[in-house]
């Protein structure tokens, strides 16, 4: 029993830990609000509120407040090298970040000529 207690810091869920936590936290810094992150939280405060199911045929766009806006969809029409060149140009010339540059390319239907 003494041996198990001594090695308990390297054991997670009955298995020996092989590296850092997948979420980037270490055990020493995993406490949030004074409660260890590995503790199972029970009670009303930790339950999800499940929205009522609406069949697909009855769904309306104006009833979906959580709709997301698609800002980028990859294409095979543009080689990666051309895409990288465009992103660099958009950053230097227009001050865009990478996500904004890809969003503009998507908005213009992947037409690089319209963007230069």
C-alpha positions in Angstrom: 0.0 0.0 0.0 2.9 2.3 0.7 4.2 1.7 -2.8 0.8 2.7 -4.4 0.7 5.9 -2.4 4.2 6.8 -3.4 3.5 6.4 -7.1 -0.1 7.8 -7.1 1.0 11.0 -8.7 1.9 9.1 -11.9 -1.4 7.2 -12.0 -4.5 8.5 -13.7 -7.7 6.4 -13.7 -5.9 3.3 -12.7 -3.4 3.6 -15.5 0.1 5.1 -15.5 0.2 8.5 -17.0 2.4 8.7 -20.1 2.4 12.4 -20.5 0.6 15.7 -19.9 -3.2 15.9 -19.8 -4.8 16.2 -23.3 -6.4 19.5 -22.3 -3.0 21.0 -21.5 -3.4 21.0 -17.7 -1.1 19.4 -15.3 -2.4 17.9 -12.1 -0.8 20.5 -9.9 -2.6 23.3 -11.8 -5.9 21.5 -12.4 -7.8 23.1 -9.6 -10.5 25.5 -10.6 -12.7 27.3 -8.0 -11.1 25.1 -5.3 -12.5 21.9 -6.8 -10.1 19.4 -8.4 -10.7 19.0 -12.2 -10.9 15.3 -11.9 -13.8 15.3 -9.5 -17.2 14.2 -10.9 -19.6 17.1 -10.4 -23.1 16.0 -9.3 -26.2 18.2 -8.7 -28.5 20.6 -10.4 -25.8 23.2 -10.9 -23.9 20.8 -13.3 -26.9 19.6 -15.4 -27.5 20.6 -19.0 -30.8 22.1 -20.1 -31.8 20.1 -23.2 -33.8 22.1 -25.7 -37.0 20.6 -27.1 -36.5 18.5 -30.2 -37.8 20.1 -33.4 -38.0 17.8 -36.4 -36.0 18.9 -39.4 -39.1 19.4 -41.5 -40.4 21.9 -38.9 -37.2 23.9 -38.4 -37.1 27.6 -39.5 -33.9 29.6 -39.9 -35.3 32.5 -37.8 -35.8 30.1 -34.9 -32.1 29.1 -34.7 -30.3 31.8 -32.7 -27.1 29.7 -32.5 -26.6 29.4 -36.3 -23.0 29.7 -37.4 -21.7 31.6 -40.4 -19.5 29.6 -42.6 -16.4 31.7 -43.4 -14.1 29.2 -45.0 -14.5 26.0 -47.0 -11.4 24.5 -48.6 -11.1 23.8 -52.3 -8.9 21.6 -54.4 -8.8 24.1 -57.2 -6.1 26.2 -55.5 -2.7 24.7 -54.9 -1.4 25.0 -51.3 1.5 27.2 -52.5 -0.8 29.7 -54.2 -3.0 29.7 -51.1 0.0 30.5 -48.9 1.1 33.3 -51.2 -2.3 34.8 -51.1 -2.5 34.7 -47.3 0.9 36.4 -47.0 -0.1 39.1 -49.5 -3.4 39.7 -47.7 -1.6 40.0 -44.4 1.0 42.5 -45.8 -1.2 44.5 -48.1 -4.5 44.6 -46.3 -3.5 43.8 -42.7 -5.8 40.7 -42.6 -5.1 37.8 -40.3 -5.1 34.3 -41.8 -8.7 33.6 -41.0 -9.9 36.9 -42.5 -7.9 36.2 -45.7 -9.4 32.8 -46.1 -12.9 34.3 -45.4 -12.4 36.8 -48.1 -11.3 34.1 -50.5 -14.4 32.1 -49.7 -16.6 35.2 -50.1 -15.2 35.7 -53.6 -15.9 32.0 -54.4 -12.2 31.0 -54.4 -11.4 33.4 -57.2 -7.9 34.6 -56.6 -8.0 37.0 -59.6 -10.8 39.0 -58.0 -8.8 39.5 -54.9 -5.6 40.9 -56.4 
